[in-house]
Amino acid sequence: MLAILAFEVTIYRHQEYYRGRNNLTAPVSKTIFHDITRMHLDDGLINCAKYFINYFFYKFGLETCFLMSVNVIGQRMDFYAMIHACWLIAVLYRRRRKAIAEVWPKYCCFLACIITFQYFICIGIPPAPCRDYPWRFKGADFNDNIIKWLYFPDFIVRPNPVFLVYDFMLLLCASLQRQIFEDENKAAVRIMAGDNVEICMNLDAASFSQHNPVPDFIHC
């Protein structure tokens, strides 16, 4: 991870130095194909592929985050998976993209805090003091399955640190989506990538097909 971050910083520094030396301006969006815009999306398969290479997460980042959240729930199947499921239901309940964008920073903060908390759980207390956890005391009504489901630190049934990888991937996608929500309010980005406003927000369902600006490639 540190090597990837160092490589990224090196590339960005080199680009800034090159633009400053040659009096070049930085592109509006950090894309691979700078000449591809929303107008090229329906102009052939090659331009369509270039557009999605540039703006796939801009268009489908929210759906990707939902899939990553479902993946975390399916992989974990424990107490924290239940918390993730509650957050997913709460976000989906808001339905509108603008309403989801308002609560999204809180969701990212929750993911960052819960990953940090679980990291300390995986580390646990050092075994040198020779003291066990309270749920291992005599008379404690905890078995191994309950400890595993609650993701408690334990010397016998250790918490699975692989779960943090799934949570980190979800946090990474959620952080990128938060940046997308901020970019959607920039006019320059909307011109290049198009807007993400629901086209049926203010339209009647019966007249939806008449106001759809996307070309009809099936009944053309």
PyMOL commands that place a pseudoatom at each C-alpha (Angstrom):
pseudoatom trace, name=CA, resn=MET, resi=1, chain=A, elem=C, hetatm=0, pos=[0.000, 0.000, 0.000]
pseudoatom trace, name=CA, resn=LEU, resi=2, chain=A, elem=C, hetatm=0, pos=[2.829, 2.420, 0.844]
pseudoatom trace, name=CA, resn=ALA, resi=3, chain=A, elem=C, hetatm=0, pos=[4.526, 1.585, -2.460]
pseudoatom trace, name=CA, resn=ILE, resi=4, chain=A, elem=C, hetatm=0, pos=[1.320, 2.364, -4.371]
pseudoatom trace, name=CA, resn=LEU, resi=5, chain=A, elem=C, hetatm=0, pos=[0.897, 5.677, -2.543]
pseudoatom trace, name=CA, resn=ALA, resi=6, chain=A, elem=C, hetatm=0, pos=[4.528, 6.612, -3.209]
pseudoatom trace, name=CA, resn=PHE, resi=7, chain=A, elem=C, hetatm=0, pos=[4.105, 5.740, -6.893]
pseudoatom trace, name=CA, resn=GLU, resi=8, chain=A, elem=C, hetatm=0, pos=[0.933, 7.853, -7.101]
pseudoatom trace, name=CA, resn=VAL, resi=9, chain=A, elem=C, hetatm=0, pos=[2.601, 10.874, -5.482]
pseudoatom trace, name=CA, resn=THR, resi=10, chain=A, elem=C, hetatm=0, pos=[5.580, 10.537, -7.840]
pseudoatom trace, name=CA, resn=ILE, resi=11, chain=A, elem=C, hetatm=0, pos=[3.306, 10.550, -10.887]
pseudoatom trace, name=CA, resn=TYR, resi=12, chain=A, elem=C, hetatm=0, pos=[1.341, 13.573, -9.680]
pseudoatom trace, name=CA, resn=ARG, resi=13, chain=A, elem=C, hetatm=0, pos=[4.525, 15.510, -8.866]
pseudoatom trace, name=CA, resn=HIS, resi=14, chain=A, elem=C, hetatm=0, pos=[5.961, 14.735, -12.278]
pseudoatom trace, name=CA, resn=GLN, resi=15, chain=A, elem=C, hetatm=0, pos=[2.756, 15.896, -13.984]
pseudoatom trace, name=CA, resn=GLU, resi=16, chain=A, elem=C, hetatm=0, pos=[2.719, 19.155, -12.026]
pseudoatom trace, name=CA, resn=TYR, resi=17, chain=A, elem=C, hetatm=0, pos=[6.381, 19.788, -12.856]
pseudoatom trace, name=CA, resn=TYR, resi=18, chain=A, elem=C, hetatm=0, pos=[5.826, 19.036, -16.549]
pseudoatom trace, name=CA, resn=ARG, resi=19, chain=A, elem=C, hetatm=0, pos=[2.780, 21.328, -16.786]
pseudoatom trace, name=CA, resn=GLY, resi=20, chain=A, elem=C, hetatm=0, pos=[4.560, 24.124, -14.941]
pseudoatom trace, name=CA, resn=ARG, resi=21, chain=A, elem=C, hetatm=0, pos=[7.619, 23.869, -17.172]
pseudoatom trace, name=CA, resn=ASN, resi=22, chain=A, elem=C, hetatm=0, pos=[5.585, 23.889, -20.397]
pseudoatom trace, name=CA, resn=ASN, resi=23, chain=A, elem=C, hetatm=0, pos=[2.921, 26.389, -19.237]
pseudoatom trace, name=CA, resn=LEU, resi=24, chain=A, elem=C, hetatm=0, pos=[0.131, 23.815, -19.506]
pseudoatom trace, name=CA, resn=THR, resi=25, chain=A, elem=C, hetatm=0, pos=[-3.110, 23.879, -17.556]
pseudoatom trace, name=CA, resn=ALA, resi=26, chain=A, elem=C, hetatm=0, pos=[-4.328, 20.883, -15.610]
pseudoatom trace, name=CA, resn=PRO, resi=27, chain=A, elem=C, hetatm=0, pos=[-7.329, 19.049, -17.108]
pseudoatom trace, name=CA, resn=VAL, resi=28, chain=A, elem=C, hetatm=0, pos=[-10.727, 19.591, -15.555]
pseudoatom trace, name=CA, resn=SER, resi=29, chain=A, elem=C, hetatm=0, pos=[-11.148, 15.929, -14.666]
pseudoatom trace, name=CA, resn=LYS, resi=30, chain=A, elem=C, hetatm=0, pos=[-8.497, 13.324, -13.881]
pseudoatom trace, name=CA, resn=THR, resi=31, chain=A, elem=C, hetatm=0, pos=[-9.258, 11.065, -16.824]
pseudoatom trace, name=CA, resn=ILE, resi=32, chain=A, elem=C, hetatm=0, pos=[-7.316, 9.022, -19.349]
pseudoatom trace, name=CA, resn=PHE, resi=33, chain=A, elem=C, hetatm=0, pos=[-9.075, 10.230, -22.506]
pseudoatom trace, name=CA, resn=HIS, resi=34, chain=A, elem=C, hetatm=0, pos=[-9.399, 14.002, -22.120]
pseudoatom trace, name=CA, resn=ASP, resi=35, chain=A, elem=C, hetatm=0, pos=[-11.258, 14.512, -25.418]
pseudoatom trace, name=CA, resn=ILE, resi=36, chain=A, elem=C, hetatm=0, pos=[-14.118, 12.146, -24.535]
pseudoatom trace, name=CA, resn=THR, resi=37, chain=A, elem=C, hetatm=0, pos=[-17.303, 13.709, -23.136]
pseudoatom trace, name=CA, resn=ARG, resi=38, chain=A, elem=C, hetatm=0, pos=[-20.915, 12.672, -22.565]
pseudoatom trace, name=CA, resn=MET, resi=39, chain=A, elem=C, hetatm=0, pos=[-21.668, 13.459, -26.204]
pseudoatom trace, name=CA, resn=HIS, resi=40, chain=A, elem=C, hetatm=0, pos=[-19.404, 10.588, -27.281]
pseudoatom trace, name=CA, resn=LEU, resi=41, chain=A, elem=C, hetatm=0, pos=[-21.143, 7.956, -25.145]
pseudoatom trace, name=CA, resn=ASP, resi=42, chain=A, elem=C, hetatm=0, pos=[-23.664, 6.977, -27.827]
pseudoatom trace, name=CA, resn=ASP, resi=43, chain=A, elem=C, hetatm=0, pos=[-21.211, 7.421, -30.714]
pseudoatom trace, name=CA, resn=GLY, resi=44, chain=A, elem=C, hetatm=0, pos=[-19.962, 3.875, -31.307]
pseudoatom trace, name=CA, resn=LEU, resi=45, chain=A, elem=C, hetatm=0, pos=[-18.569, 1.127, -29.097]
pseudoatom trace, name=CA, resn=ILE, resi=46, chain=A, elem=C, hetatm=0, pos=[-15.019, 2.499, -29.018]
pseudoatom trace, name=CA, resn=ASN, resi=47, chain=A, elem=C, hetatm=0, pos=[-16.071, 5.920, -27.755]
pseudoatom trace, name=CA, resn=CYS, resi=48, chain=A, elem=C, hetatm=0, pos=[-18.493, 4.250, -25.357]
pseudoatom trace, name=CA, resn=ALA, resi=49, chain=A, elem=C, hetatm=0, pos=[-15.646, 2.146, -23.923]
pseudoatom trace, name=CA, resn=LYS, resi=50, chain=A, elem=C, hetatm=0, pos=[-13.434, 5.237, -23.600]
pseudoatom trace, name=CA, resn=TYR, resi=51, chain=A, elem=C, hetatm=0, pos=[-16.208, 7.110, -21.812]
pseudoatom trace, name=CA, resn=PHE, resi=52, chain=A, elem=C, hetatm=0, pos=[-16.732, 4.354, -19.261]
pseudoatom trace, name=CA, resn=ILE, resi=53, chain=A, elem=C, hetatm=0, pos=[-12.987, 4.050, -18.706]
pseudoatom trace, name=CA, resn=ASN, resi=54, chain=A, elem=C, hetatm=0, pos=[-13.075, 7.725, -17.766]
pseudoatom trace, name=CA, resn=TYR, resi=55, chain=A, elem=C, hetatm=0, pos=[-16.382, 7.973, -15.935]
pseudoatom trace, name=CA, resn=PHE, resi=56, chain=A, elem=C, hetatm=0, pos=[-17.572, 4.496, -14.950]
pseudoatom trace, name=CA, resn=PHE, resi=57, chain=A, elem=C, hetatm=0, pos=[-17.461, 5.266, -11.238]
pseudoatom trace, name=CA, resn=TYR, resi=58, chain=A, elem=C, hetatm=0, pos=[-19.030, 8.669, -11.872]
pseudoatom trace, name=CA, resn=LYS, resi=59, chain=A, elem=C, hetatm=0, pos=[-22.066, 6.934, -13.356]
pseudoatom trace, name=CA, resn=PHE, resi=60, chain=A, elem=C, hetatm=0, pos=[-22.201, 3.681, -11.406]
pseudoatom trace, name=CA, resn=GLY, resi=61, chain=A, elem=C, hetatm=0, pos=[-20.207, 4.409, -8.258]
pseudoatom trace, name=CA, resn=LEU, resi=62, chain=A, elem=C, hetatm=0, pos=[-23.239, 4.421, -5.983]
pseudoatom trace, name=CA, resn=GLU, resi=63, chain=A, elem=C, hetatm=0, pos=[-24.389, 1.046, -7.271]
pseudoatom trace, name=CA, resn=THR, resi=64, chain=A, elem=C, hetatm=0, pos=[-20.846, -0.283, -6.834]
pseudoatom trace, name=CA, resn=CYS, resi=65, chain=A, elem=C, hetatm=0, pos=[-20.874, 0.853, -3.200]
pseudoatom trace, name=CA, resn=PHE, resi=66, chain=A, elem=C, hetatm=0, pos=[-24.161, -0.952, -2.630]
pseudoatom trace, name=CA, resn=LEU, resi=67, chain=A, elem=C, hetatm=0, pos=[-22.707, -4.152, -4.103]
pseudoatom trace, name=CA, resn=MET, resi=68, chain=A, elem=C, hetatm=0, pos=[-19.597, -3.811, -1.935]
pseudoatom trace, name=CA, resn=SER, resi=69, chain=A, elem=C, hetatm=0, pos=[-21.819, -3.372, 1.114]
pseudoatom trace, name=CA, resn=VAL, resi=70, chain=A, elem=C, hetatm=0, pos=[-23.741, -6.541, 0.249]
pseudoatom trace, name=CA, resn=ASN, resi=71, chain=A, elem=C, hetatm=0, pos=[-20.406, -8.316, -0.216]
pseudoatom trace, name=CA, resn=VAL, resi=72, chain=A, elem=C, hetatm=0, pos=[-19.282, -7.234, 3.267]
pseudoatom trace, name=CA, resn=ILE, resi=73, chain=A, elem=C, hetatm=0, pos=[-22.544, -8.484, 4.761]
pseudoatom trace, name=CA, resn=GLY, resi=74, chain=A, elem=C, hetatm=0, pos=[-22.288, -11.826, 2.964]
pseudoatom trace, name=CA, resn=GLN, resi=75, chain=A, elem=C, hetatm=0, pos=[-18.640, -12.370, 3.851]
pseudoatom trace, name=CA, resn=ARG, resi=76, chain=A, elem=C, hetatm=0, pos=[-18.938, -11.457, 7.521]
pseudoatom trace, name=CA, resn=MET, resi=77, chain=A, elem=C, hetatm=0, pos=[-22.359, -12.729, 8.664]
pseudoatom trace, name=CA, resn=ASP, resi=78, chain=A, elem=C, hetatm=0, pos=[-21.761, -11.422, 12.179]
pseudoatom trace, name=CA, resn=PHE, resi=79, chain=A, elem=C, hetatm=0, pos=[-22.803, -8.536, 14.419]
pseudoatom trace, name=CA, resn=TYR, resi=80, chain=A, elem=C, hetatm=0, pos=[-20.986, -5.963, 12.295]
pseudoatom trace, name=CA, resn=ALA, resi=81, chain=A, elem=C, hetatm=0, pos=[-22.672, -7.349, 9.190]
pseudoatom trace, name=CA, resn=MET, resi=82, chain=A, elem=C, hetatm=0, pos=[-25.993, -6.551, 10.859]
pseudoatom trace, name=CA, resn=ILE, resi=83, chain=A, elem=C, hetatm=0, pos=[-24.816, -2.969, 11.448]
pseudoatom trace, name=CA, resn=HIS, resi=84, chain=A, elem=C, hetatm=0, pos=[-23.779, -2.690, 7.786]
pseudoatom trace, name=CA, resn=ALA, resi=85, chain=A, elem=C, hetatm=0, pos=[-27.193, -4.020, 6.763]
pseudoatom trace, name=CA, resn=CYS, resi=86, chain=A, elem=C, hetatm=0, pos=[-28.942, -1.372, 8.873]
pseudoatom trace, name=CA, resn=TRP, resi=87, chain=A, elem=C, hetatm=0, pos=[-26.860, 1.355, 7.258]
pseudoatom trace, name=CA, resn=LEU, resi=88, chain=A, elem=C, hetatm=0, pos=[-27.594, -0.026, 3.787]
pseudoatom trace, name=CA, resn=ILE, resi=89, chain=A, elem=C, hetatm=0, pos=[-31.328, -0.047, 4.477]
pseudoatom trace, name=CA, resn=ALA, resi=90, chain=A, elem=C, hetatm=0, pos=[-31.161, 3.496, 5.872]
pseudoatom trace, name=CA, resn=VAL, resi=91, chain=A, elem=C, hetatm=0, pos=[-29.334, 4.761, 2.779]
pseudoatom trace, name=CA, resn=LEU, resi=92, chain=A, elem=C, hetatm=0, pos=[-31.633, 2.968, 0.335]
pseudoatom trace, name=CA, resn=TYR, resi=93, chain=A, elem=C, hetatm=0, pos=[-34.672, 4.288, 2.171]
pseudoatom trace, name=CA, resn=ARG, resi=94, chain=A, elem=C, hetatm=0, pos=[-33.752, 7.840, 1.171]
pseudoatom trace, name=CA, resn=ARG, resi=95, chain=A, elem=C, hetatm=0, pos=[-34.102, 6.797, -2.499]
pseudoatom trace, name=CA, resn=ARG, resi=96, chain=A, elem=C, hetatm=0, pos=[-33.280, 10.136, -4.143]
pseudoatom trace, name=CA, resn=ARG, resi=97, chain=A, elem=C, hetatm=0, pos=[-29.656, 10.643, -5.110]
pseudoatom trace, name=CA, resn=LYS, resi=98, chain=A, elem=C, hetatm=0, pos=[-29.534, 14.125, -3.607]
pseudoatom trace, name=CA, resn=ALA, resi=99, chain=A, elem=C, hetatm=0, pos=[-30.900, 12.830, -0.308]
pseudoatom trace, name=CA, resn=ILE, resi=100, chain=A, elem=C, hetatm=0, pos=[-28.328, 10.023, -0.284]
pseudoatom trace, name=CA, resn=ALA, resi=101, chain=A, elem=C, hetatm=0, pos=[-25.557, 12.556, -0.936]
pseudoatom trace, name=CA, resn=GLU, resi=102, chain=A, elem=C, hetatm=0, pos=[-26.563, 14.465, 2.201]
pseudoatom trace, name=CA, resn=VAL, resi=103, chain=A, elem=C, hetatm=0, pos=[-26.100, 11.453, 4.480]
pseudoatom trace, name=CA, resn=TRP, resi=104, chain=A, elem=C, hetatm=0, pos=[-23.096, 9.984, 2.649]
pseudoatom trace, name=CA, resn=PRO, resi=105, chain=A, elem=C, hetatm=0, pos=[-20.372, 11.845, 4.651]
pseudoatom trace, name=CA, resn=LYS, resi=106, chain=A, elem=C, hetatm=0, pos=[-21.807, 10.353, 7.853]
pseudoatom trace, name=CA, resn=TYR, resi=107, chain=A, elem=C, hetatm=0, pos=[-21.685, 6.916, 6.252]
pseudoatom trace, name=CA, resn=CYS, resi=108, chain=A, elem=C, hetatm=0, pos=[-18.018, 7.385, 5.323]
pseudoatom trace, name=CA, resn=CYS, resi=109, chain=A, elem=C, hetatm=0, pos=[-17.255, 8.539, 8.862]
pseudoatom trace, name=CA, resn=PHE, resi=110, chain=A, elem=C, hetatm=0, pos=[-18.983, 5.452, 10.241]
pseudoatom trace, name=CA, resn=LEU, resi=111, chain=A, elem=C, hetatm=0, pos=[-16.922, 3.158, 7.997]
pseudoatom trace, name=CA, resn=ALA, resi=112, chain=A, elem=C, hetatm=0, pos=[-13.653, 4.836, 8.977]
pseudoatom trace, name=CA, resn=CYS, resi=113, chain=A, elem=C, hetatm=0, pos=[-14.454, 4.630, 12.701]
pseudoatom trace, name=CA, resn=ILE, resi=114, chain=A, elem=C, hetatm=0, pos=[-15.625, 1.032, 12.611]
pseudoatom trace, name=CA, resn=ILE, resi=115, chain=A, elem=C, hetatm=0, pos=[-12.525, -0.121, 10.713]
pseudoatom trace, name=CA, resn=THR, resi=116, chain=A, elem=C, hetatm=0, pos=[-10.278, 1.604, 13.255]
pseudoatom trace, name=CA, resn=PHE, resi=117, chain=A, elem=C, hetatm=0, pos=[-12.204, 0.045, 16.126]
pseudoatom trace, name=CA, resn=GLN, resi=118, chain=A, elem=C, hetatm=0, pos=[-12.008, -3.425, 14.595]
pseudoatom trace, name=CA, resn=TYR, resi=119, chain=A, elem=C, hetatm=0, pos=[-8.285, -2.993, 14.000]
pseudoatom trace, name=CA, resn=PHE, resi=120, chain=A, elem=C, hetatm=0, pos=[-7.726, -2.523, 17.729]
pseudoatom trace, name=CA, resn=ILE, resi=121, chain=A, elem=C, hetatm=0, pos=[-9.960, -5.522, 18.369]
pseudoatom trace, name=CA, resn=CYS, resi=122, chain=A, elem=C, hetatm=0, pos=[-7.760, -7.670, 16.131]
pseudoatom trace, name=CA, resn=ILE, resi=123, chain=A, elem=C, hetatm=0, pos=[-4.647, -6.464, 17.972]
pseudoatom trace, name=CA, resn=GLY, resi=124, chain=A, elem=C, hetatm=0, pos=[-6.188, -7.129, 21.374]
pseudoatom trace, name=CA, resn=ILE, resi=125, chain=A, elem=C, hetatm=0, pos=[-4.379, -6.872, 24.676]
pseudoatom trace, name=CA, resn=PRO, resi=126, chain=A, elem=C, hetatm=0, pos=[-0.882, -8.342, 24.965]
pseudoatom trace, name=CA, resn=PRO, resi=127, chain=A, elem=C, hetatm=0, pos=[-0.842, -11.834, 26.504]
pseudoatom trace, name=CA, resn=ALA, resi=128, chain=A, elem=C, hetatm=0, pos=[2.087, -10.910, 28.770]
pseudoatom trace, name=CA, resn=PRO, resi=129, chain=A, elem=C, hetatm=0, pos=[-0.088, -9.812, 31.754]
pseudoatom trace, name=CA, resn=CYS, resi=130, chain=A, elem=C, hetatm=0, pos=[-1.553, -13.367, 31.746]
pseudoatom trace, name=CA, resn=ARG, resi=131, chain=A, elem=C, hetatm=0, pos=[-5.077, -12.036, 32.117]
pseudoatom trace, name=CA, resn=ASP, resi=132, chain=A, elem=C, hetatm=0, pos=[-7.961, -13.396, 30.118]
pseudoatom trace, name=CA, resn=TYR, resi=133, chain=A, elem=C, hetatm=0, pos=[-10.943, -11.516, 28.705]
pseudoatom trace, name=CA, resn=PRO, resi=134, chain=A, elem=C, hetatm=0, pos=[-14.108, -11.224, 30.849]
pseudoatom trace, name=CA, resn=TRP, resi=135, chain=A, elem=C, hetatm=0, pos=[-16.090, -13.524, 28.539]
pseudoatom trace, name=CA, resn=ARG, resi=136, chain=A, elem=C, hetatm=0, pos=[-13.596, -16.295, 29.334]
pseudoatom trace, name=CA, resn=PHE, resi=137, chain=A, elem=C, hetatm=0, pos=[-14.025, -16.075, 33.100]
pseudoatom trace, name=CA, resn=LYS, resi=138, chain=A, elem=C, hetatm=0, pos=[-15.685, -18.920, 34.936]
pseudoatom trace, name=CA, resn=GLY, resi=139, chain=A, elem=C, hetatm=0, pos=[-19.436, -18.508, 34.937]
pseudoatom trace, name=CA, resn=ALA, resi=140, chain=A, elem=C, hetatm=0, pos=[-19.488, -16.311, 31.827]
pseudoatom trace, name=CA, resn=ASP, resi=141, chain=A, elem=C, hetatm=0, pos=[-22.279, -17.462, 29.527]
pseudoatom trace, name=CA, resn=PHE, resi=142, chain=A, elem=C, hetatm=0, pos=[-20.300, -17.101, 26.292]
pseudoatom trace, name=CA, resn=ASN, resi=143, chain=A, elem=C, hetatm=0, pos=[-19.383, -19.896, 23.902]
pseudoatom trace, name=CA, resn=ASP, resi=144, chain=A, elem=C, hetatm=0, pos=[-17.021, -19.771, 20.942]
pseudoatom trace, name=CA, resn=ASN, resi=145, chain=A, elem=C, hetatm=0, pos=[-19.782, -19.121, 18.404]
pseudoatom trace, name=CA, resn=ILE, resi=146, chain=A, elem=C, hetatm=0, pos=[-21.098, -16.090, 20.278]
pseudoatom trace, name=CA, resn=ILE, resi=147, chain=A, elem=C, hetatm=0, pos=[-17.591, -14.660, 20.650]
pseudoatom trace, name=CA, resn=LYS, resi=148, chain=A, elem=C, hetatm=0, pos=[-16.969, -15.198, 16.945]
pseudoatom trace, name=CA, resn=TRP, resi=149, chain=A, elem=C, hetatm=0, pos=[-20.312, -13.628, 15.964]
pseudoatom trace, name=CA, resn=LEU, resi=150, chain=A, elem=C, hetatm=0, pos=[-19.770, -10.587, 18.178]
pseudoatom trace, name=CA, resn=TYR, resi=151, chain=A, elem=C, hetatm=0, pos=[-16.195, -10.255, 16.844]
pseudoatom trace, name=CA, resn=PHE, resi=152, chain=A, elem=C, hetatm=0, pos=[-14.766, -10.020, 20.350]
pseudoatom trace, name=CA, resn=PRO, resi=153, chain=A, elem=C, hetatm=0, pos=[-11.000, -10.111, 20.943]
pseudoatom trace, name=CA, resn=ASP, resi=154, chain=A, elem=C, hetatm=0, pos=[-10.013, -13.510, 22.229]
pseudoatom trace, name=CA, resn=PHE, resi=155, chain=A, elem=C, hetatm=0, pos=[-6.915, -15.653, 22.669]
pseudoatom trace, name=CA, resn=ILE, resi=156, chain=A, elem=C, hetatm=0, pos=[-8.645, -18.896, 21.652]
pseudoatom trace, name=CA, resn=VAL, resi=157, chain=A, elem=C, hetatm=0, pos=[-11.050, -17.797, 18.892]
pseudoatom trace, name=CA, resn=ARG, resi=158, chain=A, elem=C, hetatm=0, pos=[-9.151, -14.907, 17.371]
pseudoatom trace, name=CA, resn=PRO, resi=159, chain=A, elem=C, hetatm=0, pos=[-11.104, -12.396, 15.250]
pseudoatom trace, name=CA, resn=ASN, resi=160, chain=A, elem=C, hetatm=0, pos=[-10.596, -12.888, 11.537]
pseudoatom trace, name=CA, resn=PRO, resi=161, chain=A, elem=C, hetatm=0, pos=[-8.495, -9.943, 10.233]
pseudoatom trace, name=CA, resn=VAL, resi=162, chain=A, elem=C, hetatm=0, pos=[-9.501, -10.711, 6.628]
pseudoatom trace, name=CA, resn=PHE, resi=163, chain=A, elem=C, hetatm=0, pos=[-12.836, -9.051, 7.356]
pseudoatom trace, name=CA, resn=LEU, resi=164, chain=A, elem=C, hetatm=0, pos=[-10.989, -5.734, 7.574]
pseudoatom trace, name=CA, resn=VAL, resi=165, chain=A, elem=C, hetatm=0, pos=[-9.995, -6.112, 3.917]
pseudoatom trace, name=CA, resn=TYR, resi=166, chain=A, elem=C, hetatm=0, pos=[-13.649, -6.236, 2.861]
pseudoatom trace, name=CA, resn=ASP, resi=167, chain=A, elem=C, hetatm=0, pos=[-14.441, -3.242, 5.070]
pseudoatom trace, name=CA, resn=PHE, resi=168, chain=A, elem=C, hetatm=0, pos=[-11.492, -1.328, 3.640]
pseudoatom trace, name=CA, resn=MET, resi=169, chain=A, elem=C, hetatm=0, pos=[-12.631, -1.959, 0.056]
pseudoatom trace, name=CA, resn=LEU, resi=170, chain=A, elem=C, hetatm=0, pos=[-16.069, -0.661, 0.997]
pseudoatom trace, name=CA, resn=LEU, resi=171, chain=A, elem=C, hetatm=0, pos=[-14.519, 2.419, 2.623]
pseudoatom trace, name=CA, resn=LEU, resi=172, chain=A, elem=C, hetatm=0, pos=[-12.401, 3.023, -0.481]
pseudoatom trace, name=CA, resn=CYS, resi=173, chain=A, elem=C, hetatm=0, pos=[-15.436, 2.902, -2.775]
pseudoatom trace, name=CA, resn=ALA, resi=174, chain=A, elem=C, hetatm=0, pos=[-17.488, 5.049, -0.394]
pseudoatom trace, name=CA, resn=SER, resi=175, chain=A, elem=C, hetatm=0, pos=[-14.727, 7.674, -0.245]
pseudoatom trace, name=CA, resn=LEU, resi=176, chain=A, elem=C, hetatm=0, pos=[-14.561, 7.784, -4.037]
pseudoatom trace, name=CA, resn=GLN, resi=177, chain=A, elem=C, hetatm=0, pos=[-18.328, 8.137, -4.184]
pseudoatom trace, name=CA, resn=ARG, resi=178, chain=A, elem=C, hetatm=0, pos=[-18.170, 11.035, -1.739]
pseudoatom trace, name=CA, resn=GLN, resi=179, chain=A, elem=C, hetatm=0, pos=[-15.802, 12.784, -4.150]
pseudoatom trace, name=CA, resn=ILE, resi=180, chain=A, elem=C, hetatm=0, pos=[-18.256, 12.030, -6.964]
pseudoatom trace, name=CA, resn=PHE, resi=181, chain=A, elem=C, hetatm=0, pos=[-21.074, 13.701, -5.034]
pseudoatom trace, name=CA, resn=GLU, resi=182, chain=A, elem=C, hetatm=0, pos=[-18.895, 16.801, -4.718]
pseudoatom trace, name=CA, resn=ASP, resi=183, chain=A, elem=C, hetatm=0, pos=[-17.946, 16.732, -8.416]
pseudoatom trace, name=CA, resn=GLU, resi=184, chain=A, elem=C, hetatm=0, pos=[-21.600, 16.554, -9.442]
pseudoatom trace, name=CA, resn=ASN, resi=185, chain=A, elem=C, hetatm=0, pos=[-22.006, 20.142, -8.236]
pseudoatom trace, name=CA, resn=LYS, resi=186, chain=A, elem=C, hetatm=0, pos=[-19.221, 21.411, -10.521]
pseudoatom trace, name=CA, resn=ALA, resi=187, chain=A, elem=C, hetatm=0, pos=[-20.382, 22.776, -13.866]
pseudoatom trace, name=CA, resn=ALA, resi=188, chain=A, elem=C, hetatm=0, pos=[-17.176, 21.777, -15.662]
pseudoatom trace, name=CA, resn=VAL, resi=189, chain=A, elem=C, hetatm=0, pos=[-17.548, 18.147, -14.603]
pseudoatom trace, name=CA, resn=ARG, resi=190, chain=A, elem=C, hetatm=0, pos=[-21.215, 18.059, -15.603]
pseudoatom trace, name=CA, resn=ILE, resi=191, chain=A, elem=C, hetatm=0, pos=[-20.304, 19.348, -19.063]
pseudoatom trace, name=CA, resn=MET, resi=192, chain=A, elem=C, hetatm=0, pos=[-17.637, 16.674, -19.523]
pseudoatom trace, name=CA, resn=ALA, resi=193, chain=A, elem=C, hetatm=0, pos=[-19.294, 13.675, -17.870]
pseudoatom trace, name=CA, resn=GLY, resi=194, chain=A, elem=C, hetatm=0, pos=[-22.962, 14.630, -17.903]
pseudoatom trace, name=CA, resn=ASP, resi=195, chain=A, elem=C, hetatm=0, pos=[-25.233, 15.044, -14.915]
pseudoatom trace, name=CA, resn=ASN, resi=196, chain=A, elem=C, hetatm=0, pos=[-26.558, 12.304, -12.658]
pseudoatom trace, name=CA, resn=VAL, resi=197, chain=A, elem=C, hetatm=0, pos=[-30.007, 13.781, -12.126]
pseudoatom trace, name=CA, resn=GLU, resi=198, chain=A, elem=C, hetatm=0, pos=[-32.860, 11.299, -12.449]
pseudoatom trace, name=CA, resn=ILE, resi=199, chain=A, elem=C, hetatm=0, pos=[-34.472, 12.066, -15.814]
pseudoatom trace, name=CA, resn=CYS, resi=200, chain=A, elem=C, hetatm=0, pos=[-37.834, 10.792, -14.576]
pseudoatom trace, name=CA, resn=MET, resi=201, chain=A, elem=C, hetatm=0, pos=[-37.868, 12.952, -11.427]
pseudoatom trace, name=CA, resn=ASN, resi=202, chain=A, elem=C, hetatm=0, pos=[-40.398, 15.475, -12.740]
pseudoatom trace, name=CA, resn=LEU, resi=203, chain=A, elem=C, hetatm=0, pos=[-41.945, 13.408, -15.536]
pseudoatom trace, name=CA, resn=ASP, resi=204, chain=A, elem=C, hetatm=0, pos=[-45.095, 11.375, -15.700]
pseudoatom trace, name=CA, resn=ALA, resi=205, chain=A, elem=C, hetatm=0, pos=[-44.530, 7.654, -16.166]
pseudoatom trace, name=CA, resn=ALA, resi=206, chain=A, elem=C, hetatm=0, pos=[-46.810, 7.617, -19.220]
pseudoatom trace, name=CA, resn=SER, resi=207, chain=A, elem=C, hetatm=0, pos=[-44.782, 10.299, -21.025]
pseudoatom trace, name=CA, resn=PHE, resi=208, chain=A, elem=C, hetatm=0, pos=[-41.369, 9.141, -19.830]
pseudoatom trace, name=CA, resn=SER, resi=209, chain=A, elem=C, hetatm=0, pos=[-40.329, 7.600, -23.165]
pseudoatom trace, name=CA, resn=GLN, resi=210, chain=A, elem=C, hetatm=0, pos=[-41.149, 10.815, -25.022]
pseudoatom trace, name=CA, resn=HIS, resi=211, chain=A, elem=C, hetatm=0, pos=[-38.779, 12.943, -22.902]
pseudoatom trace, name=CA, resn=ASN, resi=212, chain=A, elem=C, hetatm=0, pos=[-35.873, 10.502, -22.658]
pseudoatom trace, name=CA, resn=PRO, resi=213, chain=A, elem=C, hetatm=0, pos=[-32.862, 12.262, -24.262]
pseudoatom trace, name=CA, resn=VAL, resi=214, chain=A, elem=C, hetatm=0, pos=[-30.946, 9.010, -24.824]
pseudoatom trace, name=CA, resn=PRO, resi=215, chain=A, elem=C, hetatm=0, pos=[-31.288, 7.637, -28.386]
pseudoatom trace, name=CA, resn=ASP, resi=216, chain=A, elem=C, hetatm=0, pos=[-33.488, 4.568, -28.754]
pseudoatom trace, name=CA, resn=PHE, resi=217, chain=A, elem=C, hetatm=0, pos=[-31.274, 1.895, -30.310]
pseudoatom trace, name=CA, resn=ILE, resi=218, chain=A, elem=C, hetatm=0, pos=[-33.956, -0.821, -30.133]
pseudoatom trace, name=CA, resn=HIS, resi=219, chain=A, elem=C, hetatm=0, pos=[-36.924, 0.835, -31.858]
pseudoatom trace, name=CA, resn=CYS, resi=220, chain=A, elem=C, hetatm=0, pos=[-34.955, 3.173, -34.118]
for i in range(1, 220): cmd.bond("trace and resi %d" % i, "trace and resi %d" % (i + 1))
show_as sticks, trace
zoom trace
